[in-house]
Amino acid sequence: MTGAPSRRGWLLPWLALAALAVVRAGVVDERDPYWQVRAGVENLSGAPLSRPDSWSWAPVDRLFTQTSPAWNDALGAAWRAAGFGGFFVLGLVSMLVYTSLVLVLARRLGAHPLPALGGVLAVLLLALPMVSPRATLAAQSLFLAAVLGADRLRVPAVRAPVGLLAAGSLVGGLLVAAAGSWLHLSWLLLAPALWLSVAVLGLATPALGAARRAAVLGGTGLGLVAGLAAGPYGTDAWTVTRTVQDAASGVVLEWMAPTAPGLAARWVPTALLALVLAVAGVVATARRWSRRGEDDRVGLAAALLVLAAPAAAGGLFGVRFVGLALLALAPLAGVGATRVARRVRLRGNAAEPAGVFRSPVVRRWSVGGPWRVVGWLTLVLLSPLVVLAGARLGRPPEAAVLDALPDRCRLLSDPASAGPVLLLRPDVRVWVDTRADYWGVARNREALEVLSGRSTAVPAVTGADCVLLADSPDLPTTGLARALDSDPGWSAVAGSPGLRVWVRR
């Protein structure tokens, strides 16, 4: 087997990505985790996973069904234990697990520390909205851990009895799929991707033999199917997932195409970059596939591309898949950056340097030593900002204005701002929030019209007696804000940067 690079020098990349995790856990852009905390607390108190909604003053005619019950429970337990401190720690741990897995996979694939940091960090900055206390990140971490585990078990599998391989694969597949299904229903797609990844790893291991390969694939497949059936909704899980997609399509950013109005400038280049990275990975892996018997890392690269490549193609039609692809491509980006750095170093160390490498300054910076010093200095200089960001412990900016809401008022707000309200002011009921699957396509579209409109005569406004609006490039609310300011029936009572509160006179 081809050995992985030395562990020396990996502390800097790990600390740098840990600093990113601290910032993202301290300053949470995503708003779903706040209402998920409340859902988890209610779950732990005995509430069913599918239940009539009790958070809204204008509920719709369907049950509130959770797509990430285990993650919600974990958030609820962390909140019960330490409030925002527990919320911050759980979010930080979830991101540290992911970044650590990425670095381990990158090293296993042959990446070197500094180039790996550059490649991984570049990809994660593109996928930054997905790097947060999200159930989808935890679900994808489980997928990466399962692929890494399957890769590590290839050598002992060559000598294991066929029956033991089949039984072990079945149990492993069942446990992983069951855990994934409870963590997030995206495992309905991740489970088939994992089976294909295991198949690719088996094909990349000629010594495994046909009988053992069949035992692994058969056992894993049966285990994954049984694990999905053991999820929170059994065979109804796909119906729940389809409901989410139908309700969010065209109205929720993650389910919109990158070319949608207002998204193109940010997401079209990102989607194209993800596709380019995936194609480059497929081409490079295909070229090395014939040597897979000598270099066992080829199989691991191909196994990651089983998820990354289709997701990158799907990213042309949905922003959600862009993030899925980038999170899977991060280890391969570290490998690609290592290959680029190796070529630069070779040209800088050539006996007769050509082009820009004739410059002694360029040659000096074409090796890793100076960049290592720069990396440590940058980390030290940025550490106060990292500490300040982490000190927020995930407290949302909406917390600064929630005291201005009257007791038990009926709230109209943009969906994102409603999440912190549901957690921190449970006495206040909302008109809409980010549970797009519960509200359905009609309410979601109505919310877009109401929040971007100029009238205070619509039922959503006349039925409310308090309003909280945030300035957002994704959902402009200035029209409604102007209407409230000009309506004598409403009075602005509080505000903070990017947020305003009105109450009915």
C-alpha positions as CSV (number, residue, x, y, z in Angstrom):
1,M,0.0,0.0,0.0
2,T,1.1,3.5,-0.7
3,G,1.6,5.3,2.6
4,A,0.1,8.7,3.5
5,P,2.3,11.7,4.1
6,S,3.8,12.3,7.5
7,R,1.6,13.7,10.3
8,R,4.2,16.4,10.8
9,G,2.9,19.9,10.1
10,W,-0.8,19.1,10.3
11,L,-1.4,21.1,13.5
12,L,-1.5,24.5,11.6
13,P,-4.2,23.4,9.1
14,W,-6.3,21.8,12.0
15,L,-6.0,25.0,14.1
16,A,-6.9,27.2,11.1
17,L,-10.0,25.3,10.3
18,A,-10.8,25.1,14.0
19,A,-10.7,28.9,14.1
20,L,-13.2,29.0,11.2
21,A,-15.4,26.6,13.1
22,V,-15.3,28.8,16.3
23,V,-16.3,31.8,14.2
24,R,-19.2,30.0,12.5
25,A,-20.4,28.5,15.8
26,G,-20.2,31.9,17.5
27,V,-21.9,33.9,14.7
28,V,-24.7,31.8,13.3
29,D,-26.1,33.0,10.0
30,E,-28.5,30.0,9.7
31,R,-31.8,30.5,11.5
32,D,-33.2,26.9,11.5
33,P,-31.1,25.8,14.5
34,Y,-33.0,28.2,16.8
35,W,-36.4,26.7,16.2
36,Q,-34.8,23.3,16.1
37,V,-33.7,23.8,19.7
38,R,-37.3,24.4,20.7
39,A,-38.5,21.4,18.7
40,G,-35.8,19.3,20.4
41,V,-36.8,20.5,23.9
42,E,-40.4,19.6,23.2
43,N,-39.3,16.2,21.8
44,L,-37.4,15.5,25.0
45,S,-40.5,16.4,26.9
46,G,-42.5,13.7,25.1
47,A,-44.0,15.5,22.2
48,P,-44.5,13.3,19.0
49,L,-42.2,13.9,16.0
50,S,-45.3,14.8,13.9
51,R,-47.7,17.0,15.7
52,P,-50.2,19.9,15.2
53,D,-48.4,23.2,15.2
54,S,-48.6,25.2,18.4
55,W,-46.2,28.0,17.4
56,S,-48.3,30.0,15.0
57,W,-51.4,32.2,15.3
58,A,-52.4,31.2,11.8
59,P,-51.4,27.5,11.4
60,V,-52.0,25.6,8.2
61,D,-53.9,22.4,7.9
62,R,-51.1,19.9,8.2
63,L,-48.9,18.3,10.9
64,F,-45.5,19.8,11.7
65,T,-43.1,16.9,10.8
66,Q,-39.4,17.1,11.6
67,T,-36.8,16.1,9.1
68,S,-33.9,16.0,11.6
69,P,-35.3,14.7,14.9
70,A,-32.0,13.4,16.3
71,W,-30.2,16.7,15.6
72,N,-33.1,18.6,17.1
73,D,-32.9,16.5,20.2
74,A,-29.2,17.1,20.5
75,L,-29.7,20.8,20.2
76,G,-32.5,20.6,22.8
77,A,-30.3,18.7,25.2
78,A,-27.4,21.1,24.7
79,W,-29.8,24.0,25.4
80,R,-31.2,22.4,28.5
81,A,-27.7,21.8,29.8
82,A,-26.1,25.2,29.2
83,G,-28.3,27.6,27.2
84,F,-26.3,29.4,24.5
85,G,-23.1,27.8,25.9
86,G,-24.4,24.4,25.1
87,F,-25.7,25.5,21.7
88,F,-22.3,26.9,20.8
89,V,-20.4,23.8,22.0
90,L,-22.6,21.4,20.0
91,G,-22.3,23.6,16.9
92,L,-18.5,23.8,17.3
93,V,-18.1,20.1,17.8
94,S,-20.2,19.3,14.7
95,M,-18.0,21.6,12.6
96,L,-14.7,20.3,14.1
97,V,-15.8,16.7,13.3
98,Y,-16.4,17.7,9.7
99,T,-13.1,19.7,9.3
100,S,-11.1,17.0,11.0
101,L,-12.5,14.3,8.7
102,V,-11.7,16.5,5.7
103,L,-8.1,16.8,6.8
104,V,-7.7,13.1,7.6
105,L,-9.1,12.2,4.1
106,A,-6.9,14.8,2.4
107,R,-3.8,13.4,4.1
108,R,-4.9,9.8,3.3
109,L,-5.2,10.9,-0.4
110,G,-1.7,12.3,-0.4
111,A,-2.1,15.9,0.4
112,H,0.6,17.9,2.3
113,P,-0.4,20.3,5.1
114,L,0.0,23.8,3.8
115,P,-1.4,23.2,0.3
116,A,-4.2,21.1,1.8
117,L,-5.1,24.0,4.0
118,G,-5.2,26.4,1.1
119,G,-7.3,24.1,-1.1
120,V,-9.7,23.1,1.7
121,L,-10.2,26.6,3.0
122,A,-10.9,27.9,-0.5
123,V,-13.7,25.3,-1.0
124,L,-15.2,25.9,2.4
125,L,-15.3,29.6,1.9
126,L,-17.3,29.0,-1.2
127,A,-19.6,26.7,0.8
128,L,-19.6,28.9,3.9
129,P,-23.5,29.0,4.3
130,M,-23.3,25.2,4.7
131,V,-20.6,25.4,7.4
132,S,-22.9,26.0,10.3
133,P,-24.7,24.1,13.1
134,R,-26.8,22.3,10.5
135,A,-28.2,18.8,10.5
136,T,-27.1,18.4,6.9
137,L,-23.4,19.1,7.9
138,A,-23.6,16.4,10.6
139,A,-25.3,14.0,8.1
140,Q,-22.5,14.6,5.5
141,S,-19.8,14.1,8.2
142,L,-21.4,10.7,8.9
143,F,-21.1,9.9,5.2
144,L,-17.4,10.9,5.1
145,A,-16.7,8.9,8.2
146,A,-18.4,5.8,6.7
147,V,-16.4,6.1,3.5
148,L,-13.1,6.6,5.5
149,G,-14.0,3.6,7.6
150,A,-14.7,1.4,4.6
151,D,-11.4,2.5,3.1
152,R,-9.5,1.6,6.2
153,L,-11.2,-1.8,6.4
154,R,-10.1,-2.9,2.9
155,V,-6.9,-4.5,4.0
156,P,-8.3,-6.7,6.8
157,A,-11.3,-7.5,4.5
158,V,-8.9,-9.3,2.1
159,R,-8.2,-12.0,4.8
160,A,-11.6,-12.1,6.6
161,P,-14.0,-15.1,6.1
162,V,-16.7,-14.4,3.6
163,G,-19.5,-15.0,6.2
164,L,-18.0,-12.6,8.7
165,L,-17.6,-10.0,5.9
166,A,-21.3,-10.3,5.0
167,A,-22.5,-10.1,8.6
168,G,-20.2,-7.2,9.5
169,S,-21.2,-5.2,6.4
170,L,-24.9,-5.8,7.2
171,V,-24.5,-4.6,10.8
172,G,-22.4,-1.6,9.8
173,G,-24.7,-0.5,7.0
174,L,-27.8,-0.9,9.3
175,L,-26.2,1.2,12.1
176,V,-24.9,3.9,9.8
177,A,-28.2,4.3,7.8
178,A,-30.3,4.2,10.9
179,A,-28.2,6.9,12.6
180,G,-28.2,8.9,9.4
181,S,-31.9,8.7,8.9
182,W,-32.6,10.0,12.4
183,L,-30.0,12.7,12.0
184,H,-31.4,14.0,8.7
185,L,-33.6,12.6,5.9
186,S,-31.0,13.5,3.3
187,W,-29.7,10.0,4.1
188,L,-32.3,8.8,1.7
189,L,-29.8,10.0,-1.0
190,L,-26.6,9.5,1.0
191,A,-27.3,5.8,1.7
192,P,-27.3,4.8,-2.0
193,A,-24.2,7.0,-2.5
194,L,-22.5,5.2,0.3
195,W,-23.4,1.8,-1.2
196,L,-21.9,2.9,-4.6
197,S,-18.8,4.3,-2.7
198,V,-18.3,0.9,-1.1
199,A,-18.7,-0.8,-4.5
200,V,-16.0,1.5,-6.0
201,L,-13.7,0.7,-3.1
202,G,-14.3,-3.0,-3.7
203,L,-13.5,-2.6,-7.4
204,A,-10.3,-0.7,-6.5
205,T,-9.1,-3.6,-4.3
206,P,-8.3,-6.5,-6.7
207,A,-7.0,-8.7,-3.9
208,L,-10.5,-8.7,-2.3
209,G,-11.8,-11.3,-4.8
210,A,-15.3,-11.7,-6.3
211,A,-16.7,-13.7,-3.4
212,R,-15.7,-11.2,-0.7
213,R,-16.7,-8.3,-2.9
214,A,-20.2,-9.8,-3.3
215,A,-20.4,-10.4,0.4
216,V,-19.5,-6.8,1.3
217,L,-21.9,-5.3,-1.3
218,G,-24.8,-7.6,-0.5
219,G,-24.4,-7.2,3.3
220,T,-24.0,-3.4,3.0
221,G,-27.0,-3.0,0.7
222,L,-29.3,-5.0,3.0
223,G,-28.0,-3.2,6.0
224,L,-28.6,0.2,4.5
225,V,-32.1,-0.7,3.4
226,A,-32.9,-2.0,6.9
227,G,-31.3,1.1,8.4
228,L,-33.5,3.5,6.3
229,A,-36.6,1.5,7.3
230,A,-35.6,1.9,11.0
231,G,-35.6,5.7,10.6
232,P,-38.1,8.0,12.3
233,Y,-40.8,7.6,9.5
234,G,-40.0,4.1,8.1
235,T,-41.2,3.7,4.6
236,D,-43.0,7.1,4.7
237,A,-39.6,8.9,4.8
238,W,-39.6,9.5,1.0
239,T,-43.1,11.1,1.1
240,V,-41.9,13.5,3.9
241,T,-38.8,14.4,1.8
242,R,-40.9,15.1,-1.3
243,T,-43.2,17.3,0.8
244,V,-40.2,19.4,1.8
245,Q,-39.0,19.7,-1.8
246,D,-42.5,20.6,-3.2
247,A,-43.1,23.2,-0.5
248,A,-39.7,24.9,-0.8
249,S,-39.2,24.7,-4.6
250,G,-39.0,28.2,-6.0
251,V,-39.4,30.0,-2.7
252,V,-36.6,28.8,-0.5
253,L,-33.0,29.7,-1.5
254,E,-31.6,26.2,-1.2
255,W,-34.1,24.8,-3.5
256,M,-33.8,27.5,-6.2
257,A,-31.6,27.3,-9.2
258,P,-28.4,29.4,-9.1
259,T,-29.7,31.4,-12.0
260,A,-32.8,32.6,-10.1
261,P,-33.2,36.4,-9.8
262,G,-31.0,37.8,-7.1
263,L,-28.9,34.6,-6.8
264,A,-27.0,34.5,-10.0
265,A,-24.1,36.8,-9.0
266,R,-23.3,34.8,-5.9
267,W,-24.2,31.2,-6.9
268,V,-23.7,30.8,-10.7
269,P,-19.9,31.2,-10.3
270,T,-19.9,29.0,-7.3
271,A,-21.9,26.3,-9.0
272,L,-19.6,26.4,-12.1
273,L,-16.5,26.2,-9.9
274,A,-17.9,23.2,-8.1
275,L,-18.6,21.5,-11.4
276,V,-15.1,22.3,-12.7
277,L,-13.6,20.9,-9.5
278,A,-15.7,17.7,-9.8
279,V,-14.8,17.2,-13.5
280,A,-11.1,17.7,-12.8
281,G,-11.4,15.2,-10.0
282,V,-13.1,12.6,-12.2
283,V,-10.5,13.1,-15.0
284,A,-7.5,12.8,-12.7
285,T,-9.0,9.7,-11.0
286,A,-9.8,8.1,-14.3
287,R,-6.3,8.5,-15.5
288,R,-4.9,6.9,-12.3
289,W,-7.5,4.1,-12.2
290,S,-5.4,1.6,-14.2
291,R,-2.8,1.8,-11.4
292,R,-5.2,1.2,-8.6
293,G,-3.5,-2.1,-7.6
294,E,-0.3,-0.1,-6.9
295,D,-1.9,3.0,-5.4
296,D,-4.9,2.3,-3.2
297,R,-5.7,6.0,-2.8
298,V,-7.3,6.0,-6.2
299,G,-10.3,4.0,-4.9
300,L,-10.9,6.5,-2.0
301,A,-10.8,9.5,-4.4
302,A,-13.3,7.7,-6.7
303,A,-15.5,6.9,-3.7
304,L,-15.8,10.5,-2.7
305,L,-16.6,11.5,-6.3
306,V,-19.6,9.1,-6.2
307,L,-21.3,11.8,-4.2
308,A,-19.4,14.9,-5.3
309,A,-19.8,14.6,-9.1
310,P,-23.6,14.1,-9.3
311,A,-24.1,16.7,-6.7
312,A,-22.0,19.2,-8.6
313,A,-24.1,18.5,-11.7
314,G,-27.3,18.9,-9.7
315,G,-26.0,22.2,-8.4
316,L,-26.8,23.7,-11.8
317,F,-30.5,23.2,-10.8
318,G,-30.5,23.7,-7.0
319,V,-28.2,25.7,-4.7
320,R,-28.6,23.0,-2.0
321,F,-26.6,20.6,-4.2
322,V,-23.8,23.1,-4.8
323,G,-23.1,23.0,-1.0
324,L,-23.4,19.2,-0.9
325,A,-20.8,18.9,-3.7
326,L,-18.3,21.4,-2.2
327,L,-18.4,19.7,1.2
328,A,-17.6,16.4,-0.5
329,L,-14.9,17.9,-2.7
330,A,-13.0,19.6,0.1
331,P,-10.5,16.7,0.7
332,L,-9.9,16.4,-3.1
333,A,-9.3,20.2,-3.3
334,G,-6.5,19.7,-0.7
335,V,-4.9,17.0,-3.0
336,G,-5.3,19.2,-6.1
337,A,-3.6,22.1,-4.3
338,T,-0.8,19.8,-3.2
339,R,-0.1,18.8,-6.8
340,V,-0.1,22.5,-7.9
341,A,2.3,23.3,-5.1
342,R,4.6,20.4,-6.0
343,R,4.9,21.7,-9.6
344,V,5.6,25.2,-8.4
345,R,8.3,23.9,-6.1
346,L,9.9,21.8,-8.8
347,R,10.1,24.8,-11.2
348,G,11.5,27.0,-8.4
349,N,14.2,24.4,-7.6
350,A,15.1,23.8,-11.2
351,A,18.8,24.0,-12.1
352,E,18.0,26.7,-14.7
353,P,14.8,28.5,-13.6
354,A,12.7,29.9,-16.4
355,G,10.1,32.7,-16.5
356,V,9.1,34.3,-13.3
357,F,11.2,31.7,-11.4
358,R,14.3,33.6,-12.4
359,S,13.5,36.0,-9.6
360,P,15.1,34.9,-6.2
361,V,12.0,36.3,-4.4
362,V,9.7,34.0,-6.4
363,R,12.0,31.0,-5.8
364,R,12.1,31.7,-2.1
365,W,8.3,31.8,-1.9
366,S,7.8,28.7,-4.1
367,V,8.8,26.5,-1.1
368,G,6.7,25.9,2.0
369,G,9.0,27.4,4.7
370,P,8.0,31.0,4.4
371,W,4.3,30.2,3.9
372,R,4.4,28.2,7.1
373,V,5.6,31.3,9.0
374,V,2.9,33.4,7.3
375,G,0.3,30.9,8.3
376,W,1.2,30.9,12.0
377,L,1.5,34.7,12.1
378,T,-1.9,35.1,10.4
379,L,-3.5,32.7,12.9
380,V,-2.0,34.6,15.8
381,L,-3.0,38.0,14.5
382,L,-6.6,36.8,13.8
383,S,-7.0,35.0,17.1
384,P,-8.5,38.0,19.0
385,L,-11.2,38.3,16.3
386,V,-11.8,34.6,16.6
387,V,-12.2,34.8,20.3
388,L,-14.6,37.8,20.0
389,A,-16.7,35.9,17.5
390,G,-16.8,32.8,19.6
391,A,-17.7,34.8,22.7
392,R,-21.2,35.5,21.1
393,L,-22.0,31.8,21.6
394,G,-24.4,31.8,18.7
395,R,-26.6,34.5,20.2
396,P,-28.7,35.9,17.3
397,P,-28.8,39.7,16.7
398,E,-32.6,39.5,17.1
399,A,-32.1,39.0,20.8
400,A,-31.4,42.7,21.1
401,V,-34.9,43.7,20.2
402,L,-37.1,40.9,21.4
403,D,-37.9,42.6,24.7
404,A,-39.8,45.2,22.7
405,L,-42.4,42.6,21.6
406,P,-45.5,42.8,23.8
407,D,-46.4,39.7,25.8
408,R,-48.3,37.0,23.8
409,C,-48.4,39.2,20.7
410,R,-49.2,37.8,17.2
411,L,-46.0,38.4,15.2
412,L,-45.5,39.0,11.5
413,S,-41.8,38.8,10.6
414,D,-39.5,37.6,7.8
415,P,-39.1,33.8,8.1
416,A,-35.4,34.0,9.3
417,S,-36.2,36.4,12.2
418,A,-39.0,34.1,13.5
419,G,-36.5,31.3,14.5
420,P,-34.9,33.2,17.4
421,V,-38.4,34.5,18.4
422,L,-39.6,30.9,18.7
423,L,-36.7,30.0,21.0
424,L,-36.3,33.2,23.1
425,R,-39.9,34.4,23.3
426,P,-42.1,31.2,23.3
427,D,-45.1,33.3,24.4
428,V,-45.1,35.0,21.0
429,R,-46.8,33.2,18.1
430,V,-45.6,33.7,14.5
431,W,-47.3,33.9,11.1
432,V,-44.5,32.2,9.2
433,D,-40.9,31.0,9.8
434,T,-38.3,28.9,8.0
435,R,-40.2,25.6,8.3
436,A,-41.0,25.7,4.6
437,D,-42.2,22.1,4.4
438,Y,-44.8,22.7,7.2
439,W,-46.1,25.9,5.7
440,G,-46.5,24.6,2.2
441,V,-46.0,26.3,-1.1
442,A,-49.1,28.6,-0.9
443,R,-48.1,30.1,2.5
444,N,-44.4,30.4,1.4
445,R,-45.4,32.3,-1.7
446,E,-47.8,34.5,0.2
447,A,-45.1,35.4,2.6
448,L,-42.9,36.6,-0.3
449,E,-45.7,38.8,-1.5
450,V,-46.6,40.2,1.9
451,L,-43.1,40.9,3.0
452,S,-42.1,42.6,-0.2
453,G,-45.4,44.4,-0.6
454,R,-46.5,48.0,0.2
455,S,-49.8,47.4,1.8
456,T,-50.8,47.0,5.5
457,A,-54.4,45.9,4.5
458,V,-53.6,42.3,3.8
459,P,-54.8,39.6,6.3
460,A,-51.2,38.7,7.4
461,V,-50.8,42.3,8.6
462,T,-54.3,43.0,9.9
463,G,-54.2,39.8,12.0
464,A,-50.8,40.7,13.6
465,D,-50.2,43.1,16.4
466,C,-46.4,43.1,16.3
467,V,-43.9,43.1,13.4
468,L,-40.2,42.3,13.3
469,L,-38.4,42.9,10.0
470,A,-34.7,42.3,9.0
471,D,-33.0,43.9,6.1
472,S,-31.9,41.0,3.8
473,P,-30.6,40.9,0.2
474,D,-32.5,37.6,-0.3
475,L,-35.8,38.9,0.9
476,P,-36.3,42.7,0.6
477,T,-38.7,44.0,3.2
478,T,-38.3,47.8,2.6
479,G,-41.7,48.1,0.9
480,L,-43.6,46.7,3.9
481,A,-41.4,48.7,6.3
482,R,-42.4,52.0,4.5
483,A,-46.0,51.0,4.6
484,L,-45.9,50.4,8.4
485,D,-44.1,53.7,8.9
486,S,-46.8,55.6,7.0
487,D,-49.7,53.7,8.7
488,P,-51.0,55.6,11.8
489,G,-52.1,52.3,13.3
490,W,-48.5,51.1,13.8
491,S,-45.7,52.5,15.9
492,A,-42.0,51.8,15.5
493,V,-40.7,50.9,19.0
494,A,-37.3,49.4,18.7
495,G,-34.4,48.9,16.3
496,S,-30.9,47.7,16.0
497,P,-28.5,47.4,13.0
498,G,-30.6,45.7,10.3
499,L,-33.7,45.1,12.5
500,R,-36.8,47.1,13.3
501,V,-39.9,46.4,15.5
502,W,-43.4,47.8,15.2
503,V,-46.4,47.3,17.5
504,R,-50.0,48.1,16.8
505,R,-51.2,51.3,18.5
